[in-house]
Amino acid sequence: MLEKKEREFMQKGLSEYRFLNYNVLESMVDWVRLVSLDGTIVYANQAMKEALGYDIVGKKCYQSVGKDTPCTFCISKRSIMYGEIVQKEELIKGRYYSVISSPVKDADDKIVGAVEVLRDVTRERKLEQQLIQKNTKMLQDIKFAEKIQRKILPKRGIYKTLKIDYMYKPCEMLSGDMFDVFYIDDENIGIYICDVVGHGITASMMTMFVRQTMRAIRESIKSPSKALTELQRRFSSLGLGADKYFTIFYAIFNIKSNTFKYANAGHNCMPIKYNSNRVEFLDMRGLPISLIFNRISYEEKEIRLSKGDKVLFFTDGITEVRDREGNEFGVDRIIDIIKTNDINVLNKIVNHVEEYRWGEQVDDYALLLMEVIDGQKLRM
C-alpha cells in the first residue's frame, strides 16, 4: 500500500510534470480518472465527479462505480503491472461504458499509476441489441420461408408414365432457382424450370409468384407458348423494377400420345434429351419474363418421346461453376457424364461440380430429370 506522501506525490506530479492538461480534461464529456498503484482514485474530472459524486477521489476504483469488491479483471492493475493499454466494457448505474486504461509514467519513465477514460456507449449497445433481436427474428422468418420453399418442391417418383428426380441446392438459405411438376388433367403433365435473377428473399418471393401463376393457369391454357405469354402479362402487372426478371422453360407432356410440347422464355440452359443412343438439346429461344417488353409472344415446338427417353432440365448454377483458373464447368462436361449411361446421373453431375468448383458456391443450382417409363408401372 502506498503511504500518504506517495499519494501526495502523485497529485503533485499532475502539476509538476504536466502529465495532464486540466483545461482539456475538465471540459471533456467523457469521464477521466487517475488511479494510483494501489487502485485509489487520485483524480477525477468534472464530468465524472458530477455524475458519481465529488467524494470519489480517495476511494478505490471499484468503489467509485458502486462495487463492494474489486473487479475480476482489473484493467488499471494490468496497465500498471504490464504497461499495456487495456480496454473493457463496464455496466455502471444501468448504463454501458467503454473503459480504456493507459499507464502513467513519471520523469524517470517509471509507472506511477493508470489513467482511465470512460465513454458512455449505452445508445450504441441498445441499438446493437435491437439489431441483434431484429436479425434473430429475420433469421427465424428466413428459416421458415426456406422450409416452405423446400416443402413446395414437387415429389420425386412416378407421375403416371413419367419418372421424376431432381437435385437442388441454394447458395443461400433461399433460392431463386425453382421447378415444378404438376397434373394439368388426366392426360397432360406440366413441367418447368425457372431461374430468377439474384438470390435470397426477393428472388424466392418471385419463384412463389411463378409457381402460383403457372398452377393457376394450367387448366385454362394448355399451350406452353401461350402460358408463358400470360405469365409475362401477369408479371408486368406487378409493376416491379426493370432489374427484376426471370427465365423459364415450360413443357407439357401428354401421356397418351407421348407428345412433348415446349416453349422457352430466355432460359439459356437448354434441356438435354437423351437415351442410350442419342443426346440432343431442345433448342428453343425466347425473351426473359421482364418489364422491358410490354407484350411478348413465344414460339412452341412439339416432339414425340419414347419409352426410355430422358430430359434433363438444369440452371446455370451448374454450367457456370468455375475452377481455380476461372474456367467454367460448361455443358460439355454434362454431356460427357450423360454418355456414361450412369443410372445416378444427377448425383454424378453434382459430385463433379462440387469437385470442380474453386471456393464457395456463389449461385443456386437445380437439376430436374424426367424419364418416360412403362405406363403400367406404379402411379402416384
C-alpha positions in Angstrom: 0.0 0.0 0.0 1.3 3.5 -0.8 1.8 5.9 2.1 0.0 9.2 2.2 3.1 11.1 1.0 3.3 8.8 -2.1 -0.3 9.7 -3.0 0.6 13.4 -2.5 3.5 12.8 -4.9 1.0 11.6 -7.5 -1.1 14.7 -7.1 1.9 16.9 -7.1 3.1 15.2 -10.3 0.0 16.2 -12.1 1.2 19.8 -11.9 5.0 19.4 -11.8 5.4 17.1 -14.8 2.3 18.4 -16.7 1.1 14.9 -17.2 -2.5 16.1 -17.6 -3.9 19.2 -19.1 -6.6 20.2 -16.7 -8.3 22.6 -19.0 -8.8 19.8 -21.5 -9.8 17.1 -19.0 -12.2 19.3 -17.1 -14.1 20.2 -20.3 -14.4 16.6 -21.6 -17.8 14.9 -21.6 -16.1 11.5 -21.2 -15.2 10.6 -17.7 -11.5 10.6 -16.8 -9.8 9.3 -13.6 -6.3 8.7 -12.4 -5.7 5.6 -10.4 -2.7 5.1 -8.2 -0.6 1.9 -7.8 -2.9 0.5 -5.1 -6.1 1.3 -7.0 -7.0 4.5 -5.3 -8.6 7.3 -7.3 -6.3 10.4 -7.0 -8.1 12.5 -9.7 -11.5 12.6 -11.4 -12.5 15.2 -14.0 -15.6 17.4 -13.5 -17.9 15.2 -15.6 -17.2 12.1 -13.6 -17.5 13.8 -10.2 -20.8 15.4 -11.1 -22.2 12.0 -12.3 -20.9 9.8 -9.4 -20.2 12.3 -6.6 -17.4 14.6 -5.6 -16.3 12.2 -2.9 -15.0 9.5 -5.3 -11.4 10.9 -5.0 -9.7 8.8 -2.4 -11.9 5.8 -2.9 -10.8 2.6 -4.6 -11.5 2.5 -8.3 -14.2 -0.2 -7.9 -15.9 1.6 -5.1 -16.5 4.7 -7.3 -18.7 2.7 -9.6 -20.8 1.1 -6.8 -19.0 -2.2 -6.3 -18.0 -3.7 -3.0 -15.3 -5.9 -4.3 -12.5 -5.5 -6.9 -13.3 -6.4 -10.5 -12.4 -9.9 -11.6 -10.5 -8.3 -14.4 -9.0 -5.0 -13.3 -7.7 -3.2 -16.3 -6.0 -0.4 -14.3 -4.0 -3.1 -12.4 -3.0 -4.7 -15.7 -1.9 -1.3 -17.2 0.2 -0.6 -14.1 1.7 -4.1 -14.0 2.5 -4.6 -17.7 2.5 -1.1 -19.1 -0.3 -2.0 -21.5 -3.3 -0.1 -22.9 -6.3 -2.2 -22.0 -10.0 -1.8 -22.8 -13.2 -3.4 -21.4 -16.8 -2.5 -21.1 -18.4 -1.7 -17.7 -22.0 -1.5 -16.6 -22.4 1.5 -14.2 -25.8 2.5 -12.8 -27.6 0.8 -15.6 -25.5 2.3 -18.4 -22.8 0.9 -20.5 -19.3 2.4 -20.6 -16.3 1.7 -22.7 -13.3 1.9 -20.4 -9.7 2.4 -21.7 -6.8 2.3 -19.2 -3.3 3.5 -20.0 -0.2 3.5 -17.9 1.1 6.8 -16.5 4.8 7.3 -16.1 6.9 9.8 -14.1 10.0 11.7 -15.4 12.1 8.6 -14.8 9.9 6.5 -17.0 8.5 4.6 -14.0 4.9 3.6 -14.0 3.2 5.5 -11.2 -0.5 4.8 -12.0 -3.1 4.5 -14.7 -5.4 7.0 -16.4 -8.8 5.7 -17.4 -11.2 7.2 -19.9 -14.9 6.1 -19.6 -17.2 6.8 -22.5 -20.9 6.2 -22.4 -21.8 3.7 -25.1 -25.3 2.9 -23.9 -27.0 4.1 -27.0 -24.7 2.1 -29.2 -25.3 -1.1 -27.1 -29.0 -0.7 -27.1 -29.0 -0.2 -30.9 -26.8 -3.2 -31.2 -29.2 -5.3 -29.0 -32.2 -4.1 -31.1 -30.3 -5.1 -34.2 -29.5 -8.5 -32.9 -33.1 -9.0 -31.9 -34.3 -7.9 -35.4 -31.7 -10.1 -37.1 -32.7 -13.0 -34.9 -36.4 -12.5 -35.9 -35.4 -12.1 -39.6 -33.3 -15.3 -39.4 -36.3 -17.2 -38.0 -38.5 -15.9 -40.7 -36.0 -16.8 -43.4 -35.7 -20.3 -42.0 -39.5 -20.6 -42.1 -39.5 -19.4 -45.7 -36.8 -21.9 -46.5 -38.8 -24.7 -45.0 -41.9 -23.6 -47.0 -39.8 -23.3 -50.2 -38.5 -26.9 -49.8 -41.9 -28.2 -48.9 -43.5 -27.0 -52.1 -40.9 -28.7 -54.3 -42.6 -31.5 -56.4 -42.4 -35.0 -55.1 -39.9 -37.3 -56.6 -41.3 -40.5 -58.1 -43.8 -41.6 -60.7 -46.3 -39.3 -62.4 -48.3 -41.8 -64.5 -45.8 -42.5 -67.3 -43.1 -40.1 -66.1 -40.4 -40.7 -63.5 -39.2 -37.5 -61.8 -36.0 -37.0 -59.9 -34.1 -33.8 -59.0 -31.2 -32.2 -57.1 -31.5 -28.7 -55.7 -29.0 -26.5 -53.7 -29.4 -22.8 -53.0 -26.2 -20.8 -52.4 -28.1 -19.0 -49.6 -30.9 -20.2 -47.4 -33.5 -19.1 -50.0 -33.2 -19.9 -53.7 -34.1 -18.1 -57.0 -34.0 -21.4 -58.9 -37.3 -23.3 -58.9 -39.0 -26.1 -60.8 -42.3 -27.8 -60.6 -44.2 -30.8 -61.9 -48.0 -30.9 -61.9 -51.0 -32.6 -63.3 -53.0 -30.5 -65.8 -55.7 -33.0 -66.4 -55.9 -36.8 -66.8 -53.7 -36.8 -70.0 -51.3 -33.9 -69.5 -48.5 -33.1 -67.1 -46.8 -29.7 -66.9 -43.1 -29.3 -66.0 -40.9 -26.2 -65.9 -37.6 -24.9 -64.6 -37.2 -21.3 -63.6 -34.2 -19.1 -62.8 -34.9 -15.8 -61.1 -32.2 -13.0 -61.2 -30.4 -12.7 -57.8 -30.7 -14.8 -54.7 -32.3 -14.6 -51.2 -35.7 -13.3 -50.1 -36.5 -11.2 -53.2 -35.7 -14.0 -55.6 -37.5 -16.6 -53.6 -40.7 -14.4 -53.5 -40.6 -14.2 -57.3 -40.4 -18.0 -57.5 -43.6 -18.1 -55.4 -45.2 -15.8 -57.9 -44.2 -18.1 -60.8 -45.4 -21.2 -59.1 -48.8 -19.7 -58.1 -49.3 -18.3 -61.6 -48.3 -21.4 -63.5 -50.6 -23.6 -61.4 -53.5 -21.0 -61.7 -53.4 -21.1 -65.5 -52.6 -24.7 -66.1 -56.1 -25.9 -66.8 -57.2 -23.0 -68.9 -54.1 -22.6 -71.0 -52.7 -25.9 -72.3 -50.2 -24.4 -74.7 -46.7 -23.7 -73.3 -46.2 -20.7 -75.5 -49.5 -19.1 -74.6 -48.9 -19.9 -70.9 -45.6 -18.0 -71.0 -47.3 -15.0 -72.7 -49.9 -15.0 -69.9 -47.1 -15.3 -67.3 -45.4 -12.3 -68.8 -48.7 -10.3 -68.8 -49.3 -11.0 -65.1 -45.7 -10.3 -64.1 -45.9 -6.9 -65.9 -49.0 -6.0 -63.8 -46.9 -6.3 -60.6 -45.1 -3.1 -61.5 -41.7 -4.2 -60.3 -38.4 -2.6 -61.3 -36.8 -3.3 -64.7 -34.0 -5.1 -62.8 -36.4 -7.9 -61.7 -36.8 -10.6 -64.3 -36.5 -14.4 -64.7 -36.2 -17.1 -67.3 -38.4 -20.2 -67.6 -38.6 -23.3 -69.8 -42.1 -24.8 -69.8 -43.2 -28.1 -71.3 -46.4 -30.2 -71.4 -46.2 -33.9 -71.8 -49.2 -35.9 -73.0 -49.2 -39.4 -71.5 -51.4 -40.9 -74.3 -49.6 -39.6 -77.4 -46.2 -39.1 -75.7 -46.1 -35.7 -77.3 -43.8 -33.2 -75.6 -44.6 -29.5 -76.3 -42.3 -26.8 -75.0 -41.6 -23.1 -75.1 -38.7 -21.1 -73.7 -38.6 -17.6 -72.1 -35.0 -16.8 -72.0 -33.7 -19.9 -70.2 -30.1 -20.2 -71.5 -29.6 -23.7 -70.3 -31.4 -25.8 -73.0 -32.8 -29.0 -71.6 -31.0 -32.1 -72.9 -33.0 -35.0 -74.3 -31.2 -38.3 -74.4 -31.4 -42.1 -74.4 -29.0 -44.9 -74.8 -28.3 -44.0 -78.4 -28.6 -40.2 -78.8 -28.1 -36.9 -77.0 -29.6 -33.6 -78.2 -30.6 -30.2 -77.0 -34.2 -29.0 -77.0 -33.0 -25.8 -78.6 -35.6 -23.0 -78.3 -35.0 -19.3 -77.9 -37.2 -16.6 -76.3 -37.0 -13.4 -74.3 -37.0 -13.5 -70.5 -40.0 -12.6 -68.4 -39.4 -8.9 -67.5 -40.8 -5.4 -67.7 -38.6 -4.3 -70.6 -41.1 -5.6 -73.1 -44.8 -4.8 -72.9 -46.1 -7.9 -74.7 -44.2 -10.9 -75.9 -45.3 -13.9 -77.9 -43.3 -17.2 -77.7 -42.7 -19.9 -80.2 -43.6 -23.5 -79.4 -42.2 -26.8 -80.6 -43.6 -30.4 -80.3 -41.7 -33.7 -80.3 -42.7 -37.2 -79.6 -40.9 -39.1 -76.8 -40.5 -42.8 -76.5 -40.1 -45.2 -73.6 -36.7 -44.7 -72.1 -36.2 -41.2 -73.3 -35.0 -38.8 -70.7 -35.0 -35.0 -70.5 -32.6 -33.2 -68.2 -33.5 -29.6 -67.1 -30.9 -27.5 -65.3 -29.9 -24.0 -64.4 -26.7 -22.0 -65.0 -25.6 -22.5 -61.4 -24.3 -25.8 -62.8 -22.6 -24.7 -66.0 -21.1 -21.5 -64.7 -19.2 -23.0 -61.8 -15.6 -22.1 -62.1 -12.3 -23.9 -61.2 -9.2 -22.3 -59.8 -8.2 -20.9 -63.2 -11.6 -19.4 -63.8 -12.7 -22.0 -66.4 -16.5 -22.8 -66.4 -17.8 -26.3 -65.9 -19.8 -25.9 -69.0 -22.3 -28.1 -70.8 -19.8 -30.4 -72.5 -19.0 -32.0 -69.1 -22.6 -32.6 -68.5 -22.9 -34.4 -71.9 -19.8 -36.5 -71.1 -21.4 -37.6 -67.8 -24.7 -38.4 -69.6 -22.9 -40.5 -72.1 -21.7 -42.8 -69.4 -25.3 -44.1 -69.1 -24.9 -43.9 -65.3 -28.2 -44.6 -63.5 -27.3 -42.0 -60.9 -26.6 -39.2 -63.4 -27.8 -36.4 -61.1 -25.6 -37.4 -58.2 -22.7 -37.9 -60.6 -23.2 -34.4 -62.1 -23.4 -32.8 -58.7 -20.3 -34.6 -57.4 -18.3 -33.5 -60.5 -19.5 -29.9 -59.9 -18.5 -29.9 -56.3 -15.1 -31.3 -57.1 -14.6 -28.8 -60.0 -15.6 -25.7 -58.1 -12.9 -23.5 -56.6 -14.2 -21.6 -53.5 -17.7 -21.2 -52.1 -20.9 -21.8 -54.0 -22.0 -18.4 -55.4 -25.1 -19.3 -57.3 -28.2 -21.5 -56.8 -28.4 -24.6 -58.9 -31.2 -27.1 -59.8 -31.3 -30.3 -61.8 -34.6 -31.9 -62.8 -34.7 -35.2 -64.7 -37.8 -36.7 -66.3 -37.9 -40.2 -67.8 -40.6 -41.8 -69.9 -41.4 -45.2 -68.4 -43.8 -48.1 -68.9 -47.4 -46.9 -68.3 -48.1 -50.0 -66.3 -45.7 -49.0 -63.5 -46.8 -47.8 -60.2 -48.6 -44.4 -60.5 -48.8 -41.6 -57.9 
